[in-house]
Amino acid sequence: MPPILKPFLLSALFILVTGCAKKSSGPVNTLENLQGSWKSGCISMTETIGTQVINASATDSLTFSSNGMIETVSGYSDTACSQPLATVTATYSSVVVGDNDPNVSGATELTVVVGSIQITPLAAAEITALLTEGCASNWSIGVSQDVTGTSSCGMEAAGTSLYQIFSLDTSASILSIGGSLAAVLNGPDFHDQAGNSPSALPTSLMLQTYARSP
C-alpha cells in the first residue's frame, strides 16, 4: 500500500469503529424504541364479582406512537385467559420520556396524559359487578361506555397526568413497567400501577414483561 494512503485508511477505520461504538452504547429507553405495540402474557390475578372474589386472569396491550398511547386491558373469568369478562381501553394524548429514575436501576421516567377511558363488559357477571360498584349504568354486553372522570369507576378525568417508569432490554424487544408484586393481584397493567404525581412513581419494576408484537 502506498504510504500516502495509510493516514486516510487509519482515519476511515477510526471513524467506523467510533461510529459503531456510539451506536451500540446509545440509550435504549427512548420514545423511538417504545413506539409500536407490546403485549403481556396471560397474568393470573383475583377479580371481585359482586361480593365474590374469583381467580381470574388478564392481558395488557400497549401501543405507543410519537404523541400518544393506547392501552387495552382484557379481563377473563378463568386463569387461562379463555373466558372474556371485560375490556378497559385507555387512550393517552401525550407521552413524554423523562430522566433515568434515580431509585430503580435501568428504569426511565415516563409521563402520560389521560384522554379517554372506556369499559366494555363481555359477560353478565361483569355488568352485575359494575352496577354493584355504582360504576355508571345502562350497561349492555359488548357495548362500550365512556367512564372518563367517573369517580365511582375509579377513573381519572381527561387531562390528568399519570407517572410511570419503564425499562427496555438491550435489543428493545422486551418491555418492563413499574409496579409492585402485590398489586399484580388486582391490577396488572400500566394504568393501575402508575402514580398520580412525580413523587408517587413506582419503586420497582414488575416481574411481568411485555413482548413486542407485530
VMD Tcl script that draws the C-alpha trace (Angstrom):
set ca {
  {0.00 0.00 0.00}
  {1.40 3.41 -0.90}
  {2.46 5.28 2.29}
  {0.36 8.27 1.32}
  {-2.86 6.18 1.62}
  {-2.17 4.87 5.15}
  {-3.31 8.04 7.04}
  {-6.58 8.05 5.10}
  {-7.16 4.35 5.80}
  {-6.45 4.80 9.52}
  {-8.79 7.79 9.67}
  {-11.55 5.83 7.98}
  {-11.11 2.90 10.38}
  {-11.22 5.27 13.38}
  {-14.47 6.85 12.17}
  {-16.01 3.42 11.50}
  {-15.04 1.98 14.88}
  {-16.04 5.02 16.95}
  {-19.27 5.41 14.97}
  {-20.26 1.80 15.68}
  {-19.34 2.17 19.33}
  {-21.53 5.23 19.71}
  {-24.44 3.45 18.08}
  {-24.23 0.39 20.33}
  {-23.73 2.35 23.55}
  {-26.58 4.79 22.98}
  {-29.61 4.92 25.31}
  {-32.17 2.13 24.94}
  {-35.02 3.69 26.95}
  {-36.15 6.18 24.32}
  {-39.55 7.13 22.88}
  {-38.37 5.94 19.49}
  {-37.69 2.45 20.85}
  {-41.00 2.44 22.74}
  {-43.04 3.11 19.61}
  {-45.04 0.15 18.37}
  {-47.18 -2.50 20.04}
  {-46.44 -4.54 23.17}
  {-48.39 -7.33 24.84}
  {-48.08 -9.13 28.16}
  {-48.66 -12.81 28.64}
  {-51.67 -14.22 30.47}
  {-51.43 -13.00 34.07}
  {-53.23 -14.70 36.95}
  {-54.98 -12.32 39.31}
  {-58.04 -12.00 41.53}
  {-61.27 -10.29 40.49}
  {-64.21 -9.23 42.61}
  {-67.56 -10.03 41.01}
  {-70.22 -8.53 43.26}
  {-69.32 -9.91 46.69}
  {-67.46 -12.93 45.34}
  {-63.70 -13.00 44.80}
  {-62.68 -15.31 41.97}
  {-59.39 -16.44 40.46}
  {-59.18 -14.69 37.13}
  {-56.61 -13.54 34.57}
  {-55.80 -10.65 32.27}
  {-53.64 -9.50 29.40}
  {-52.39 -5.97 28.84}
  {-51.61 -4.45 25.44}
  {-49.80 -1.14 24.92}
  {-49.39 0.75 21.65}
  {-47.07 3.77 21.64}
  {-46.76 6.46 18.98}
  {-44.73 9.65 18.93}
  {-47.57 11.62 20.54}
  {-49.80 9.18 22.41}
  {-50.53 5.73 23.73}
  {-53.43 3.27 23.77}
  {-53.77 0.62 26.46}
  {-56.21 -2.29 26.31}
  {-56.64 -4.47 29.38}
  {-58.59 -7.67 28.70}
  {-60.01 -9.43 31.75}
  {-61.08 -13.08 31.92}
  {-63.12 -15.06 34.44}
  {-60.72 -18.02 34.40}
  {-56.98 -18.41 34.89}
  {-56.20 -19.30 31.27}
  {-57.39 -16.10 29.54}
  {-60.10 -18.02 27.67}
  {-63.40 -16.71 29.11}
  {-63.75 -12.96 28.35}
  {-65.09 -10.80 31.16}
  {-64.43 -7.20 30.09}
  {-62.02 -4.87 28.36}
  {-60.80 -1.47 29.51}
  {-59.37 0.79 26.82}
  {-57.45 3.91 27.83}
  {-56.26 6.50 25.33}
  {-53.48 8.88 26.32}
  {-52.96 12.13 24.44}
  {-49.32 12.63 25.34}
  {-46.26 10.50 26.11}
  {-43.09 12.09 27.49}
  {-39.92 10.14 28.28}
  {-38.09 11.80 31.15}
  {-34.88 11.23 33.09}
  {-33.40 8.00 34.34}
  {-35.12 7.03 37.58}
  {-32.68 7.56 40.48}
  {-34.28 4.84 42.61}
  {-34.71 1.96 40.15}
  {-31.67 0.74 38.26}
  {-32.14 0.70 34.50}
  {-35.52 2.43 34.62}
  {-36.57 5.70 32.98}
  {-39.43 8.01 33.94}
  {-42.48 8.21 31.68}
  {-45.41 10.65 31.84}
  {-48.72 10.21 30.01}
  {-51.87 12.37 29.90}
  {-55.31 10.75 30.07}
  {-57.50 11.30 27.01}
  {-60.38 8.87 27.50}
  {-61.17 5.58 29.25}
  {-63.82 3.10 28.12}
  {-65.14 -0.12 29.65}
  {-66.75 -2.87 27.58}
  {-68.45 -5.63 29.60}
  {-68.34 -9.01 27.88}
  {-70.24 -11.10 30.44}
  {-73.36 -10.66 32.56}
  {-71.29 -11.17 35.72}
  {-69.23 -8.11 34.88}
  {-72.33 -5.96 34.42}
  {-73.52 -7.10 37.85}
  {-70.17 -6.11 39.33}
  {-70.21 -2.69 37.65}
  {-73.73 -1.95 38.86}
  {-72.91 -3.16 42.38}
  {-69.96 -0.78 42.50}
  {-72.12 2.07 41.20}
  {-69.97 2.39 38.11}
  {-72.25 4.20 35.62}
  {-75.46 2.44 34.45}
  {-77.30 1.14 31.39}
  {-74.62 -1.44 30.64}
  {-75.01 -3.94 27.81}
  {-72.78 -6.84 26.86}
  {-70.38 -5.86 24.10}
  {-71.24 -2.16 24.25}
  {-68.51 0.28 25.33}
  {-69.21 3.13 27.72}
  {-67.00 6.15 28.32}
  {-66.14 6.34 32.04}
  {-63.50 9.07 31.86}
  {-63.54 11.08 35.07}
  {-66.13 8.81 36.71}
  {-65.09 8.59 40.34}
  {-67.43 5.66 41.07}
  {-65.50 3.67 38.47}
  {-62.16 4.86 39.84}
  {-61.19 6.57 36.59}
  {-59.25 9.81 36.17}
  {-60.51 12.87 34.32}
  {-59.22 13.80 30.87}
  {-56.06 15.88 31.14}
  {-54.83 14.04 34.25}
  {-51.12 13.19 34.17}
  {-50.00 9.71 35.23}
  {-46.41 8.87 36.12}
  {-44.70 5.58 35.35}
  {-41.26 4.07 34.89}
  {-40.15 1.63 32.21}
  {-37.13 -0.33 31.06}
  {-36.25 -1.94 27.74}
  {-33.79 -4.80 27.27}
  {-30.70 -4.13 25.16}
  {-32.42 -5.29 21.97}
  {-35.53 -3.13 22.71}
  {-37.74 -6.22 22.31}
  {-38.79 -6.75 25.95}
  {-40.54 -4.02 27.98}
  {-40.86 -3.82 31.76}
  {-43.04 -1.28 33.59}
  {-43.19 -0.10 37.17}
  {-45.35 -1.67 39.84}
  {-45.33 -3.92 42.87}
  {-45.74 -7.67 43.01}
  {-48.66 -7.37 45.42}
  {-50.51 -5.03 43.04}
  {-50.40 -7.67 40.31}
  {-53.19 -9.45 42.20}
  {-55.71 -6.73 41.38}
  {-54.33 -4.60 38.56}
  {-51.52 -5.98 36.37}
  {-51.47 -3.07 33.97}
  {-49.80 0.22 33.11}
  {-52.72 2.39 34.28}
  {-53.29 0.79 37.69}
  {-49.59 0.77 38.52}
  {-48.95 4.44 37.59}
  {-48.58 7.18 40.19}
  {-50.65 10.36 40.29}
  {-47.66 12.64 40.92}
  {-43.92 12.62 40.22}
  {-43.30 11.75 43.86}
  {-45.58 8.71 43.61}
  {-43.64 6.86 40.93}
  {-43.48 3.06 41.28}
  {-40.44 1.99 43.30}
  {-39.75 -1.23 41.39}
  {-40.31 -2.95 38.07}
  {-42.96 -5.66 37.88}
  {-41.85 -9.22 37.21}
  {-44.24 -9.47 34.27}
  {-42.86 -8.21 30.96}
  {-44.28 -7.19 27.59}
  {-43.06 -8.61 24.28}
  {-43.03 -6.53 21.14}
  {-45.85 -7.66 18.85}
  {-46.21 -7.23 15.08}
}
mol new
graphics top color blue
foreach p $ca { graphics top sphere $p radius 0.5 }
foreach p [lrange $ca 0 end-1] q [lrange $ca 1 end] { graphics top cylinder $p $q radius 0.2 }
display resetview
